[in-house]
């Protein structure tokens, strides 16, 4: 990506880790207004220190750069958290 990566704070990153650990189905809101529903699978850190959430949906796996995710909402029943705002980007 052409924009400099802005890492998430540790407390917000914890929600991503929990979602992956439990493979939560998420409603994901992205910068620019795009939205998608997908299952959280794992995270990935590149050699350039950019962090991604790897998700699985009907189209296969996709990687989403964490600083482009504005909010996540678990759709999995009994999830341990509700909607979490991850960034200050305005859609």
SERORO-722048 format. One record per residue: residue number from 0; residue in three letters; chain; x, y, z of N, C-alpha, C in turn. Coordinates in nm, 3 decimals, padded with zeros to 5 digits. Layout:
SITE seq type mol     n_x     n_y     n_z    ca_x    ca_y    ca_z     c_x     c_y     c_z
SITE NUM  ALA   A       X       Y       Z       X       Y       Z       X       Y       Z
...
END
This chain:
SITE seq type mol     n_x     n_y     n_z    ca_x    ca_y    ca_z     c_x     c_y     c_z
SITE   0  UNK   A  00.084 -00.118  00.000  00.000  00.000  00.000  00.088  00.123  00.000
SITE   1  UNK   A  00.036  00.229 -00.052  00.116  00.350 -00.062  00.115  00.432  00.067
SITE   2  UNK   A  00.015  00.418  00.150  00.007  00.494  00.275  00.092  00.428  00.383
SITE   3  UNK   A  00.154  00.511  00.467  00.233  00.458  00.578  00.142  00.385  00.675
SITE   4  UNK   A  00.186  00.268  00.720  00.108  00.188  00.814  00.107  00.253  00.952
SITE   5  UNK   A -00.012  00.258  01.012 -00.028  00.312  01.148 -00.075  00.197  01.237
SITE   6  UNK   A  00.012  00.146  01.325 -00.024  00.029  01.406 -00.137  00.059  01.504
SITE   7  UNK   A -00.212 -00.047  01.535 -00.318 -00.038  01.635 -00.256 -00.035  01.774
SITE   8  UNK   A -00.328  00.024  01.868 -00.284  00.016  02.007 -00.300 -00.129  02.054
SITE   9  UNK   A -00.224 -00.166  02.153 -00.224 -00.304  02.202 -00.362 -00.349  02.249
SITE  10  UNK   A -00.435 -00.261  02.318 -00.566 -00.301  02.369 -00.664 -00.329  02.255
SITE  11  UNK   A -00.655 -00.256  02.144 -00.742 -00.283  02.030 -00.697 -00.408  01.954
SITE  12  UNK   A -00.567 -00.429  01.946 -00.515 -00.548  01.880 -00.563 -00.674  01.951
SITE  13  UNK   A -00.581 -00.666  02.082 -00.629 -00.781  02.159 -00.764 -00.830  02.107
SITE  14  UNK   A -00.853 -00.740  02.065 -00.983 -00.782  02.011 -00.966 -00.862  01.882
SITE  15  UNK   A -00.870 -00.822  01.800 -00.841 -00.896  01.677 -00.792 -01.036  01.712
SITE  16  UNK   A -00.703 -01.044  01.809 -00.649 -01.174  01.851 -00.760 -01.265  01.908
SITE  17  UNK   A -00.848 -01.208  01.988 -00.960 -01.287  02.044 -01.049 -01.337  01.931
SITE  18  UNK   A -01.078 -01.251  01.835 -01.163 -01.291  01.722 -01.099 -01.407  01.645
SITE  19  UNK   A -00.968 -01.402  01.626 -00.899 -01.510  01.556 -00.895 -01.638  01.639
SITE  20  UNK   A -00.866 -01.624  01.767 -00.859 -01.739  01.856 -00.989 -01.820  01.853
SITE  21  UNK   A -01.102 -01.749  01.853 -01.233 -01.814  01.858 -01.297 -01.827  01.720
SITE  22  UNK   A -01.224 -01.782  01.616 -01.273 -01.789  01.477 -01.411 -01.725  01.463
SITE  23  UNK   A -01.424 -01.607  01.524 -01.552 -01.536  01.517 -01.586 -01.497  01.373
SITE  24  UNK   A -01.713 -01.508  01.343 -01.767 -01.450  01.221 -01.784 -01.301  01.252
SITE  25  UNK   A -01.728 -01.215  01.168 -01.728 -01.071  01.195 -01.798 -00.992  01.085
SITE  26  UNK   A -01.861 -00.884  01.125 -01.901 -00.779  01.032 -01.789 -00.676  01.040
SITE  27  UNK   A -01.723 -00.651  00.928 -01.603 -00.567  00.926 -01.632 -00.441  00.845
SITE  28  UNK   A -01.603 -00.326  00.907 -01.619 -00.197  00.840 -01.480 -00.144  00.805
SITE  29  UNK   A -01.464 -00.103  00.680 -01.334 -00.058  00.631 -01.335  00.091  00.602
SITE  30  UNK   A -01.216  00.150  00.604 -01.202  00.290  00.565 -01.258  00.305  00.424
SITE  31  UNK   A -01.326  00.414  00.399 -01.387  00.436  00.269 -01.530  00.386  00.260
SITE  32  UNK   A -01.577  00.317  00.366 -01.717  00.277  00.371 -01.748  00.134  00.331
SITE  33  UNK   A -01.652  00.059  00.279 -01.678 -00.080  00.242 -01.706 -00.163  00.368
SITE  34  UNK   A -01.786 -00.266  00.351 -01.822 -00.356  00.461 -01.821 -00.498  00.409
SITE  35  UNK   A -01.787 -00.593  00.498 -01.795 -00.733  00.460 -01.814 -00.818  00.583
SITE  36  UNK   A -01.868 -00.936  00.561 -01.882 -01.036  00.667 -01.786 -01.150  00.635
SITE  37  UNK   A -01.705 -01.189  00.733 -01.607 -01.294  00.711 -01.563 -01.350  00.846
SITE  38  UNK   A -01.503 -01.470  00.841 -01.454 -01.535  00.962 -01.308 -01.496  00.987
SITE  39  UNK   A -01.278 -01.452  01.108 -01.141 -01.418  01.147 -01.060 -01.547  01.156
SITE  40  UNK   A -00.944 -01.550  01.089 -00.862 -01.670  01.088 -00.731 -01.652  01.165
SITE  41  UNK   A -00.654 -01.552  01.128 -00.524 -01.529  01.191 -00.477 -01.388  01.156
SITE  42  UNK   A -00.362 -01.352  01.209 -00.301 -01.225  01.174 -00.169 -01.252  01.103
SITE  43  UNK   A -00.120 -01.151  01.034  00.005 -01.161  00.961  00.080 -01.030  00.975
SITE  44  UNK   A  00.209 -01.037  01.004  00.294 -00.919  01.007  00.398 -00.935  00.897
SITE  45  UNK   A  00.408 -00.837  00.809  00.503 -00.842  00.699  00.641 -00.798  00.747
SITE  46  UNK   A  00.745 -00.822  00.667  00.878 -00.772  00.703  00.883 -00.620  00.720
SITE  47  UNK   A  00.790 -00.549  00.653  00.782 -00.403  00.667  00.704 -00.360  00.790
SITE  48  UNK   A  00.664 -00.457  00.875  00.590 -00.433  01.000  00.446 -00.388  00.978
SITE  49  UNK   A  00.390 -00.417  00.859  00.247 -00.394  00.839  00.173 -00.517  00.892
SITE  50  UNK   A  00.059 -00.492  00.959 -00.018 -00.601  01.019 -00.149 -00.618  00.945
SITE  51  UNK   A -00.187 -00.745  00.926 -00.308 -00.779  00.852 -00.392 -00.877  00.931
SITE  52  UNK   A -00.523 -00.869  00.911 -00.618 -00.969  00.957 -00.649 -01.057  00.837
SITE  53  UNK   A -00.628 -01.188  00.852 -00.663 -01.282  00.747 -00.803 -01.333  00.778
SITE  54  UNK   A -00.893 -01.318  00.682 -01.032 -01.360  00.700 -01.068 -01.460  00.591
SITE  55  UNK   A -01.171 -01.539  00.619 -01.222 -01.637  00.523 -01.368 -01.602  00.497
SITE  56  UNK   A -01.403 -01.591  00.369 -01.543 -01.574  00.331 -01.572 -01.666  00.214
SITE  57  UNK   A -01.689 -01.652  00.153 -01.727 -01.741  00.044 -01.632 -01.734 -00.074
SITE  58  UNK   A -01.565 -01.620 -00.091 -01.472 -01.603 -00.203 -01.332 -01.654 -00.173
SITE  59  UNK   A -01.307 -01.705 -00.054 -01.174 -01.752 -00.017 -01.115 -01.665  00.092
SITE  60  UNK   A -00.983 -01.675  00.107 -00.915 -01.595  00.209 -00.880 -01.458  00.153
SITE  61  UNK   A -00.883 -01.361  00.244 -00.850 -01.224  00.210 -00.770 -01.165  00.325
SITE  62  UNK   A -00.677 -01.078  00.293 -00.604 -01.011  00.401 -00.640 -00.863  00.402
SITE  63  UNK   A -00.669 -00.816  00.523 -00.714 -00.678  00.544 -00.612 -00.608  00.632
SITE  64  UNK   A -00.557 -00.498  00.584 -00.458 -00.424  00.662 -00.529 -00.363  00.783
SITE  65  UNK   A -00.474 -00.386  00.902 -00.544 -00.347  01.025 -00.576 -00.199  01.033
SITE  66  UNK   A -00.491 -00.113  00.981 -00.521  00.030  00.991 -00.625  00.076  00.890
SITE  67  UNK   A -00.675 -00.017  00.808 -00.784  00.014  00.715 -00.919 -00.038  00.768
SITE  68  UNK   A -00.916 -00.106  00.882 -01.038 -00.156  00.946 -01.083 -00.052  01.047
SITE  69  UNK   A -01.204 -00.001  01.031 -01.252  00.102  01.123 -01.332  00.043  01.239
SITE  70  UNK   A -01.397 -00.073  01.217 -01.474 -00.135  01.324 -01.496 -00.283  01.293
SITE  71  UNK   A -01.509 -00.362  01.400 -01.548 -00.502  01.386 -01.663 -00.528  01.482
SITE  72  UNK   A -01.757 -00.611  01.437 -01.870 -00.653  01.520 -01.882 -00.804  01.508
SITE  73  UNK   A -01.867 -00.878  01.617 -01.884 -01.023  01.610 -02.029 -01.060  01.578
SITE  74  UNK   A -02.045 -01.153  01.485 -02.176 -01.207  01.453 -02.196 -01.343  01.518
SITE  75  UNK   A -02.091 -01.398  01.576 -02.095 -01.527  01.643 -02.169 -01.513  01.775
SITE  76  UNK   A -02.267 -01.600  01.796 -02.344 -01.596  01.921 -02.253 -01.624  02.041
SITE  77  UNK   A -02.270 -01.547  02.147 -02.192 -01.565  02.268 -02.053 -01.505  02.264
SITE  78  UNK   A -02.026 -01.421  02.165 -01.894 -01.358  02.155 -01.863 -01.281  02.283
SITE  79  UNK   A -01.735 -01.270  02.315 -01.695 -01.206  02.441 -01.686 -01.054  02.432
SITE  80  UNK   A -01.716 -00.996  02.317 -01.718 -00.851  02.302 -01.820 -00.814  02.195
SITE  81  UNK   A -01.858 -00.688  02.195 -01.950 -00.635  02.095 -01.874 -00.554  01.991
SITE  82  UNK   A -01.940 -00.458  01.931 -01.878 -00.374  01.828 -01.759 -00.299  01.887
SITE  83  UNK   A -01.647 -00.301  01.814 -01.525 -00.234  01.858 -01.481 -00.138  01.747
SITE  84  UNK   A -01.464 -00.013  01.782 -01.410  00.085  01.689 -01.258  00.076  01.693
SITE  85  UNK   A -01.197  00.048  01.579 -01.052  00.029  01.574 -00.975  00.150  01.529
SITE  86  UNK   A -01.038  00.239  01.457 -00.965  00.353  01.406 -01.048  00.478  01.414
SITE  87  UNK   A -00.983  00.589  01.386 -01.055  00.716  01.390 -01.088  00.765  01.250
SITE  88  UNK   A -01.078  00.674  01.150 -01.117  00.712  01.015 -01.269  00.730  01.011
SITE  89  UNK   A -01.313  00.831  00.940 -01.456  00.858  00.926 -01.501  00.806  00.791
SITE  90  UNK   A -01.603  00.724  00.794 -01.656  00.669  00.669 -01.753  00.767  00.603
END
